Amino acid sequence: MHERIEADSGRATDLGMMRRALLAAQSAAVKGEVPVGAVVARGGEVLAVAANEREATGDPTAHAELLAIRRASAATGGWRLTGCTLYATLEPCPMCAGAAHASRLSRLVYAAPDPKAGYAGTLHNIPADKRLNHTLLVEGGLLEESAAAQLRDFFQNRRQRPGKTTESPFP
């Protein structure tokens, strides 16, 4: 899935990629998944797009970020994603932040911080931990309100259904 997004400037590329991640998150919500989407790109080239698939697969590791990293590695033919950026609609959890580190991504851009599980600056910052053998640049807050609104709406709708008690980290 190599697709080119117009790369007239870094900011325009970042916005385009995050919008793609938000669309992936929206598709996840329609399927009953927590709406988190991710894109891995190199410059203006989309290498992979993914959304949460935990409910569909029964796999606790089927987070959007991890799936996007796996697919980008398959697309490039190697596990090192140096020069690539991971765009995620929600700040990665410890597992996904660790995968971003292990894959040697150069950059992580996320939309909404996660006050309950964020490990890219909120509770801890795995990608920037100098004790590790690799660090990557982290930028948060790009299209934050759009991502947070998706999550709030999803959890609000879930709470309104009988038998659902899922709690949202987004008031």
Backbone bond lengths (Angstrom), bond angles and torsions (degrees), N, CA, C in turn:
res aa  C-N    CA-C-N  psi(-1)  N-CA   C-N-CA  omega(-1)  CA-C   N-CA-C  phi
1 M - - - 1.442 - - 1.519 108.48 -
2 H 1.256 118.89 64.73 1.460 121.89 177.84 1.517 107.62 -90.58
3 E 1.304 115.23 113.03 1.450 121.72 -177.71 1.508 107.97 -131.21
4 R 1.292 117.04 143.33 1.458 120.47 -177.22 1.526 109.84 -103.38
5 I 1.329 116.43 130.70 1.456 123.22 172.78 1.523 106.04 -103.26
6 E 1.310 116.60 139.12 1.472 120.54 -178.89 1.529 109.69 -51.93
7 A 1.317 115.62 128.89 1.464 121.01 -174.99 1.526 110.97 -115.22
8 D 1.347 116.79 54.77 1.462 119.49 -178.97 1.521 111.74 -72.13
9 S 1.295 117.08 -23.48 1.455 121.57 173.74 1.514 108.10 -160.30
10 G 1.321 116.25 162.06 1.456 120.14 179.07 1.509 112.24 -59.62
11 R 1.316 116.65 -41.65 1.471 120.75 -178.96 1.525 111.21 -64.67
12 A 1.328 116.94 -42.10 1.466 120.36 179.32 1.529 110.02 -64.37
13 T 1.316 116.83 -40.00 1.465 120.67 177.71 1.517 109.90 -63.46
14 D 1.326 117.16 -46.75 1.470 120.61 179.01 1.522 111.00 -57.94
15 L 1.316 117.44 -45.39 1.470 120.72 179.88 1.524 111.48 -62.79
16 G 1.321 116.67 -43.33 1.462 120.25 179.06 1.516 112.19 -62.79
17 M 1.308 116.58 -41.89 1.462 120.62 -179.90 1.527 111.21 -67.93
18 M 1.332 116.55 -41.03 1.464 118.80 179.56 1.528 110.43 -67.61
19 R 1.309 117.04 -34.61 1.478 119.21 175.86 1.529 110.49 -63.14
20 R 1.332 116.77 -38.49 1.471 120.21 175.70 1.526 110.33 -62.24
21 A 1.327 116.73 -42.14 1.465 120.67 178.90 1.529 110.49 -64.23
22 L 1.337 117.28 -38.83 1.462 120.79 178.08 1.527 111.37 -64.79
23 L 1.327 117.68 -36.93 1.474 120.85 176.11 1.528 110.25 -65.02
24 A 1.310 116.90 -40.60 1.468 120.55 177.26 1.526 109.99 -62.90
25 A 1.324 116.67 -41.71 1.468 121.08 178.57 1.527 110.50 -62.41
26 Q 1.315 115.91 -40.78 1.462 120.50 178.96 1.534 110.41 -62.07
27 S 1.318 116.95 -41.23 1.469 119.74 179.16 1.529 110.36 -65.69
28 A 1.326 117.49 -33.86 1.463 120.83 177.38 1.526 110.35 -64.16
29 A 1.320 116.90 -43.97 1.469 120.94 -179.16 1.519 111.39 -59.95
30 V 1.323 116.76 -40.59 1.466 121.57 179.20 1.526 110.22 -59.81
31 K 1.335 116.84 -31.11 1.465 122.25 -179.21 1.528 112.73 -89.94
32 G 1.351 117.29 3.93 1.449 120.73 179.94 1.517 114.50 86.14
33 E 1.314 116.70 8.78 1.462 121.64 177.62 1.533 109.11 -90.11
34 V 1.325 117.38 151.79 1.458 120.45 172.58 1.529 106.70 -59.22
35 P 1.345 117.21 127.66 1.469 120.35 -172.94 1.524 114.77 -74.20
36 V 1.312 113.92 84.94 1.459 120.99 173.60 1.520 106.69 -125.97
37 G 1.322 115.54 131.57 1.454 121.29 178.50 1.506 110.08 -126.51
38 A 1.334 115.97 157.49 1.464 121.03 -179.32 1.518 110.19 -147.49
39 V 1.317 114.44 149.03 1.458 122.94 176.73 1.523 107.07 -134.45
40 V 1.322 116.18 138.42 1.463 120.56 169.82 1.516 105.77 -112.99
41 A 1.332 115.76 128.83 1.457 121.14 -177.57 1.521 110.26 -137.35
42 R 1.310 114.23 153.99 1.456 121.19 172.04 1.521 105.29 -122.16
43 G 1.342 116.11 110.90 1.460 119.92 -173.13 1.521 108.40 62.92
44 G 1.306 116.83 -126.17 1.454 120.54 178.22 1.511 113.92 -95.98
45 E 1.335 117.51 7.96 1.461 121.72 -177.21 1.524 111.10 -96.23
46 V 1.327 116.48 121.95 1.460 121.82 176.53 1.527 108.08 -79.34
47 L 1.323 116.48 120.79 1.463 121.08 177.55 1.517 112.10 -94.77
48 A 1.337 116.74 -32.72 1.462 120.79 -178.11 1.514 110.45 -160.21
49 V 1.327 115.28 146.97 1.459 123.25 174.35 1.524 106.53 -131.63
50 A 1.324 116.94 137.63 1.464 119.79 179.17 1.521 109.83 -150.29
51 A 1.315 114.14 161.10 1.461 122.61 174.42 1.525 107.26 -134.24
52 N 1.311 116.97 163.94 1.460 120.50 177.57 1.524 110.26 -54.05
53 E 1.333 115.52 140.16 1.467 121.52 178.11 1.525 111.29 -135.75
54 R 1.318 117.52 22.43 1.467 120.10 -175.99 1.526 112.28 -62.89
55 E 1.321 117.49 -45.08 1.464 120.53 -178.61 1.523 110.70 -66.27
56 A 1.320 117.24 -44.11 1.468 121.82 -176.95 1.524 111.98 -66.67
57 T 1.334 116.70 -37.47 1.463 120.17 -174.77 1.524 113.49 -98.85
58 G 1.334 117.12 -18.42 1.457 119.97 -174.12 1.522 111.91 70.98
59 D 1.331 115.98 17.55 1.464 122.41 -176.77 1.523 109.44 -104.78
60 P 1.324 118.09 115.25 1.457 119.91 -178.84 1.526 113.71 -65.05
61 T 1.328 117.74 -16.23 1.464 120.42 179.24 1.527 112.63 -94.50
62 A 1.313 118.86 3.53 1.472 121.82 -176.26 1.535 111.23 -81.57
63 H 1.329 115.27 52.28 1.462 121.31 174.88 1.526 108.47 -79.78
64 A 1.312 116.90 151.14 1.463 122.07 -178.14 1.521 111.94 -54.93
65 E 1.323 117.36 -44.66 1.460 120.78 -177.07 1.528 111.51 -63.45
66 L 1.319 115.98 -45.43 1.458 120.24 -178.89 1.526 110.79 -64.13
67 L 1.326 116.97 -42.75 1.466 120.78 178.60 1.525 111.13 -63.69
68 A 1.328 116.92 -41.65 1.467 120.34 179.39 1.528 110.62 -64.72
69 I 1.321 117.33 -40.63 1.471 121.14 178.33 1.528 109.68 -63.75
70 R 1.328 117.45 -45.18 1.469 120.66 178.67 1.526 110.94 -59.65
71 R 1.322 116.42 -45.66 1.464 120.73 -177.68 1.527 111.58 -68.20
72 A 1.326 117.06 -37.01 1.466 120.17 177.72 1.527 110.19 -66.49
73 S 1.320 116.95 -39.25 1.463 120.63 177.28 1.525 110.12 -62.83
74 A 1.321 117.04 -41.64 1.467 120.46 177.55 1.532 110.16 -64.08
75 A 1.319 116.78 -40.17 1.470 120.98 -178.55 1.527 111.99 -67.13
76 T 1.321 116.82 -34.61 1.466 120.16 -178.53 1.524 112.69 -90.86
77 G 1.327 116.12 -14.26 1.459 119.71 179.67 1.517 114.14 80.18
78 G 1.320 116.88 17.86 1.461 119.80 178.84 1.514 111.67 -162.07
79 W 1.317 115.86 161.57 1.458 119.75 -176.66 1.527 113.30 -83.68
80 R 1.310 118.26 -18.68 1.466 120.76 -179.33 1.523 109.57 -82.91
81 L 1.310 116.39 117.27 1.464 122.04 179.63 1.531 111.46 -106.11
82 T 1.309 116.09 36.27 1.457 122.02 177.30 1.528 108.76 -57.54
83 G 1.327 115.76 135.92 1.462 120.80 -178.44 1.515 113.37 87.51
84 C 1.335 116.80 -1.25 1.468 121.43 -179.27 1.523 110.92 -103.82
85 T 1.323 114.22 156.73 1.464 122.16 176.32 1.512 109.06 -119.62
86 L 1.326 116.15 136.68 1.459 122.87 171.72 1.515 107.57 -99.58
87 Y 1.328 116.54 123.56 1.459 123.13 174.85 1.520 106.87 -106.17
88 A 1.324 117.68 125.84 1.461 121.92 -178.95 1.518 109.47 -133.22
89 T 1.316 116.19 141.53 1.462 119.78 -178.04 1.525 112.27 -76.85
90 L 1.328 117.23 -16.79 1.458 122.29 178.16 1.529 108.24 -133.34
91 E 1.307 116.08 141.76 1.467 120.78 177.33 1.528 109.38 -53.11
92 P 1.315 117.51 130.24 1.462 120.58 -176.53 1.527 114.11 -62.54
93 C 1.332 113.59 147.19 1.461 122.66 174.26 1.535 108.61 -75.76
94 P 1.335 118.91 177.55 1.470 120.04 179.75 1.529 113.12 -57.58
95 M 1.336 117.15 -40.81 1.462 120.49 -178.88 1.527 110.98 -63.68
96 C 1.325 116.63 -46.94 1.465 120.69 -176.85 1.529 111.79 -73.01
97 A 1.319 116.88 -36.17 1.471 119.63 175.33 1.523 109.59 -64.48
98 G 1.332 116.81 -37.75 1.454 120.63 176.62 1.523 111.82 -65.95
99 A 1.326 117.00 -38.96 1.466 120.94 177.95 1.530 110.46 -66.26
100 A 1.330 117.02 -38.62 1.468 120.66 177.06 1.523 109.65 -60.94
101 H 1.326 116.31 -42.21 1.462 121.51 177.39 1.524 110.61 -64.84
102 A 1.330 117.38 -49.11 1.461 121.90 -175.14 1.528 112.51 -64.78
103 S 1.333 116.99 -29.25 1.472 120.46 -178.20 1.524 112.34 -84.64
104 R 1.313 116.82 -0.79 1.466 122.49 178.28 1.523 113.24 63.43
105 L 1.331 116.41 29.30 1.464 119.15 173.05 1.521 108.88 -54.89
106 S 1.306 117.21 150.15 1.462 120.85 178.53 1.519 112.30 -88.91
107 R 1.341 115.68 -24.21 1.463 118.87 -172.23 1.517 110.52 -154.12
108 L 1.331 115.34 147.66 1.457 123.69 174.72 1.515 107.52 -128.83
109 V 1.332 116.51 126.63 1.459 122.01 175.90 1.519 106.41 -122.53
110 Y 1.325 117.05 123.77 1.463 118.89 177.67 1.523 110.24 -125.78
111 A 1.322 114.82 160.13 1.463 120.90 -177.38 1.529 110.56 -88.49
112 A 1.324 117.22 -75.10 1.466 121.63 -174.43 1.523 111.53 -98.06
113 P 1.330 117.24 135.87 1.464 119.49 173.50 1.528 109.37 -70.40
114 D 1.325 116.54 154.07 1.465 121.12 178.56 1.522 108.85 -115.06
115 P 1.334 116.54 102.86 1.467 119.98 -175.83 1.526 114.42 -67.42
116 K 1.337 117.88 -15.77 1.458 120.57 -177.99 1.524 114.11 -103.41
117 A 1.340 117.95 -20.40 1.459 118.89 -175.55 1.527 113.58 -146.44
118 G 1.321 118.50 9.99 1.455 121.09 -174.90 1.515 114.04 -74.09
119 Y 1.327 115.88 121.49 1.455 121.05 -178.77 1.523 112.33 -118.96
120 A 1.330 115.18 32.05 1.469 120.55 174.55 1.521 108.73 -127.73
121 G 1.343 115.38 35.26 1.451 120.42 176.19 1.513 115.25 138.53
122 T 1.329 118.43 -25.18 1.463 119.72 -175.58 1.528 111.97 -84.37
123 L 1.325 118.15 -65.37 1.465 120.82 179.48 1.524 111.62 -89.35
124 H 1.302 115.34 -32.04 1.463 123.89 176.91 1.523 105.83 -161.00
125 N 1.326 117.80 173.99 1.462 119.58 -179.52 1.527 109.67 -136.84
126 I 1.332 115.38 79.53 1.467 120.39 179.71 1.530 111.62 -57.29
127 P 1.348 119.58 -46.21 1.469 118.99 -176.21 1.532 114.52 -61.07
128 A 1.326 117.80 -25.32 1.467 120.74 -177.21 1.527 113.12 -107.60
129 D 1.326 117.57 6.61 1.462 121.39 -177.29 1.527 110.02 -70.82
130 K 1.302 116.87 110.31 1.472 123.11 -175.38 1.531 112.77 -67.26
131 R 1.328 117.47 -13.69 1.460 120.01 177.97 1.531 111.42 -74.44
132 L 1.323 116.33 -17.08 1.462 120.79 179.69 1.523 110.25 -86.40
133 N 1.312 116.51 166.28 1.466 120.97 -175.34 1.521 113.93 -80.00
134 H 1.286 118.49 -3.07 1.471 122.53 -178.61 1.525 108.10 -153.69
135 T 1.300 117.07 139.97 1.452 120.90 172.70 1.522 108.27 -125.93
136 L 1.309 115.53 159.14 1.452 119.83 176.03 1.516 109.33 -136.73
137 L 1.303 115.31 153.11 1.448 122.27 179.72 1.521 109.26 -69.89
138 V 1.336 117.37 134.73 1.461 122.40 179.36 1.516 108.91 -121.28
139 E 1.327 115.83 131.18 1.458 122.20 175.32 1.515 108.18 -130.86
140 G 1.317 116.80 125.97 1.456 120.79 -179.60 1.517 111.60 -116.18
141 G 1.320 115.36 160.59 1.455 121.41 172.91 1.515 116.43 97.73
142 L 1.334 119.25 2.29 1.462 121.03 -179.84 1.530 109.23 -74.81
143 L 1.314 116.86 117.00 1.476 124.00 -176.10 1.537 111.02 57.86
144 E 1.313 114.42 36.28 1.470 121.71 -177.37 1.521 113.10 -55.17
145 E 1.320 117.13 -47.69 1.462 119.52 -175.72 1.525 111.81 -64.09
146 S 1.310 118.01 -38.01 1.468 120.71 178.65 1.527 110.64 -63.14
147 A 1.319 116.70 -44.94 1.462 120.78 -179.94 1.526 110.92 -67.21
148 A 1.317 117.07 -44.02 1.466 120.70 179.96 1.524 110.53 -63.58
149 A 1.333 117.60 -38.23 1.464 121.12 178.54 1.524 110.71 -64.25
150 Q 1.333 117.58 -40.80 1.473 120.71 176.91 1.527 110.14 -58.28
151 L 1.313 115.75 -46.28 1.460 120.35 -178.35 1.525 111.44 -67.60
152 R 1.329 117.54 -44.52 1.470 120.89 178.21 1.522 110.80 -58.74
153 D 1.325 116.49 -47.94 1.471 120.91 -179.05 1.527 111.05 -61.22
154 F 1.316 116.20 -43.19 1.466 120.59 -179.90 1.523 110.63 -59.76
155 F 1.329 116.89 -50.49 1.462 119.87 -176.96 1.528 111.62 -70.95
156 Q 1.315 117.61 -32.75 1.469 120.02 175.83 1.524 110.08 -63.90
157 N 1.307 117.17 -44.41 1.468 120.64 177.61 1.517 111.36 -63.42
158 R 1.311 117.25 -38.33 1.468 120.95 178.38 1.520 112.04 -64.94
159 R 1.324 116.09 -41.48 1.470 119.93 -179.71 1.513 111.30 -64.73
160 Q 1.315 117.34 -26.90 1.461 121.12 -178.34 1.526 112.59 -79.54
161 R 1.334 117.19 -13.87 1.461 120.42 178.27 1.519 109.34 -86.48
162 P 1.313 117.73 137.52 1.473 121.25 179.41 1.529 111.37 -59.31
163 G 1.329 114.98 137.49 1.450 120.59 175.78 1.520 114.56 85.31
164 K 1.313 118.32 -4.40 1.473 120.79 -179.75 1.526 109.00 -100.53
165 T 1.321 115.97 130.31 1.468 119.87 -179.48 1.523 111.39 -126.07
166 T 1.324 117.45 16.87 1.455 120.78 -177.74 1.518 110.50 -59.50
167 E 1.308 115.86 128.84 1.457 122.00 -178.01 1.524 110.65 -99.35
168 S 1.316 115.73 136.16 1.459 120.99 -179.76 1.518 110.68 -94.40
169 P 1.333 116.92 141.95 1.458 119.58 173.22 1.515 111.07 -80.84
170 F 1.329 117.77 0.36 1.458 122.53 -175.47 1.516 110.65 -112.97
171 P 1.350 117.68 102.06 1.463 121.65 -176.96 1.520 111.93 -63.93
